């Protein structure tokens, strides 16, 4: 006894004329609403009459870096030629493909989603190396005014860390440095 006789409602035959394969996980075309096997699920493979209405494939123009929508059934090279003769703007390539760099003088780090830091004080995007206010010379706060007490507090904190050194991290002497941080905050807040 085969699987189709025991469970006749399971699966569907591929609607492509020359295939007619029984598929237990068929694909329903969102344009023509017929059922197809894995090999004939795309618009082109089953010659879908309404496939051009739903197809959103694009080709990247090598001249202007624009996404050009492919015309259903047309050679992509012909589509690109039409685009280049009508609406292609070569000056757009530099805008689209130019990668932002860290604005700190002397730093040539390219900013990506994983190494970019947005400073809330000056609204600049900088690399992770220059994320601290003193490293990228952060001049303003979110209100647009200078905030010297905040910069002074950060400066004192980094000085204490520098004096401690990397060898003291995790030892009992590192806990002794904690009160000096708290006392420096009290002196800054008193002013």
C-alpha positions in Angstrom: 0.0 0.0 0.0 1.6 3.3 -1.1 1.5 6.6 0.8 -1.0 8.3 -1.6 -3.6 5.6 -1.1 -3.5 5.8 2.7 -3.5 9.6 2.9 -5.1 10.9 -0.4 -5.4 14.5 1.0 -1.6 14.7 1.6 0.5 16.5 -1.0 -0.3 17.6 -4.5 0.8 16.9 -8.1 3.0 19.5 -9.8 0.9 21.6 -12.2 3.7 21.9 -14.8 2.5 20.0 -17.9 5.6 17.8 -18.4 6.3 17.1 -14.7 3.1 16.1 -12.8 5.4 14.9 -9.9 3.7 14.0 -6.6 5.1 16.5 -4.0 4.2 16.2 -0.3 5.4 19.8 0.4 4.3 21.6 -2.7 4.7 25.4 -3.4 1.7 27.5 -4.3 2.5 30.2 -6.8 1.3 33.6 -5.5 0.5 34.8 -9.0 -1.3 32.0 -10.8 -2.3 30.1 -7.5 -1.3 26.7 -8.9 0.7 24.1 -7.0 4.3 23.2 -8.1 7.2 21.1 -7.0 10.6 22.4 -5.9 12.0 22.4 -9.5 9.1 24.4 -11.0 8.3 26.8 -8.2 9.8 30.0 -9.7 7.9 32.2 -12.2 10.3 31.5 -15.0 10.5 27.7 -14.5 6.8 27.2 -14.9 6.3 30.1 -17.4 3.8 31.9 -15.1 1.6 34.2 -17.2 1.2 36.7 -14.3 4.8 36.4 -13.0 5.9 39.8 -14.3 3.4 41.5 -12.0 5.0 40.0 -8.8 8.6 39.6 -9.8 10.8 42.2 -8.0 14.3 41.1 -9.1 16.8 43.8 -9.7 20.2 44.2 -11.4 22.8 46.6 -10.0 24.0 49.1 -12.6 27.8 49.1 -12.8 27.9 52.8 -13.9 25.6 54.6 -11.3 25.1 51.8 -8.7 21.3 52.1 -8.9 19.0 49.0 -8.6 17.3 48.5 -11.9 14.2 46.4 -11.9 14.4 43.4 -14.3 11.7 43.1 -16.9 10.1 39.7 -16.8 11.3 37.5 -19.7 13.8 40.1 -20.9 17.6 39.6 -20.9 19.1 41.5 -18.0 21.8 43.0 -20.3 19.1 44.5 -22.5 17.4 46.0 -19.4 20.7 47.6 -18.3 21.3 49.0 -21.8 17.9 50.7 -21.7 18.6 52.1 -18.3 22.1 53.4 -19.3 20.6 55.2 -22.4 17.8 56.9 -20.5 18.1 57.5 -16.7 21.7 56.5 -15.7 23.5 59.1 -13.7 27.3 58.3 -13.3 27.7 61.0 -10.5 25.4 58.9 -8.3 28.0 56.1 -8.1 30.3 58.0 -5.8 27.4 58.9 -3.4 26.1 55.3 -3.2 29.4 53.5 -3.0 31.4 55.9 -0.9 32.0 54.5 2.6 32.0 56.9 5.5 35.2 57.3 7.5 36.0 58.4 11.0 36.1 62.2 11.2 39.0 62.3 13.7 42.1 63.9 12.2 44.6 61.2 11.1 42.1 58.3 11.5 41.3 56.5 8.3 39.0 53.9 9.7 36.0 53.0 7.5 32.8 53.1 9.5 30.6 50.0 9.3 27.6 48.8 11.3 29.8 46.9 13.7 32.5 49.5 14.4 30.5 52.7 14.4 29.7 54.7 17.5 27.2 57.6 17.5 28.2 60.2 20.1 25.2 61.7 21.8 27.2 64.8 22.9 28.2 66.1 19.4 26.1 63.8 17.2 29.1 62.5 15.2 29.6 59.0 14.0 33.1 57.9 15.0 35.1 54.6 15.1 35.2 52.6 18.3 38.8 53.7 19.0 37.6 57.3 19.3 34.2 56.7 21.0 35.2 58.5 24.2 34.6 62.3 24.4 38.3 63.1 24.9 39.4 60.9 22.0 37.3 62.7 19.4 37.3 66.2 21.0 33.6 66.2 21.8 32.8 69.9 22.3 29.1 69.9 23.0 26.3 68.2 24.9 22.9 67.3 23.5 21.8 70.8 24.6 24.4 72.4 22.3 26.4 74.0 25.1 29.9 73.2 26.4 30.0 70.8 29.4 33.4 71.2 31.0 32.4 69.4 34.2 31.5 66.2 32.3 34.8 66.3 30.4 36.7 66.9 33.6 35.0 63.9 35.2 35.9 61.7 32.3 39.4 63.0 32.2 39.9 62.2 35.9 38.4 58.8 35.5 40.9 57.9 32.6 43.8 59.3 34.7 42.9 57.0 37.6 42.7 54.0 35.2 46.0 54.9 33.7 47.7 55.1 37.1 46.3 51.8 38.2 47.7 50.0 35.1 46.6 46.8 33.6 48.5 44.6 36.1 46.4 45.8 39.0 43.1 44.7 37.4 41.4 42.0 39.5 43.8 42.2 42.5 42.9 43.4 46.0 44.7 46.7 45.3 42.1 47.6 42.6 39.4 47.8 45.2 41.5 50.4 47.0 41.2 52.7 44.0 37.4 52.7 44.1 37.1 55.2 47.0 39.4 57.7 45.1 37.0 57.6 42.1 34.1 58.3 44.5 35.9 61.1 46.2 36.8 62.7 42.8 33.1 62.7 41.9 32.2 64.4 45.1 34.8 67.2 44.4 33.5 67.7 40.9 29.9 67.8 42.0 30.7 70.3 44.8 31.9 72.9 42.2 
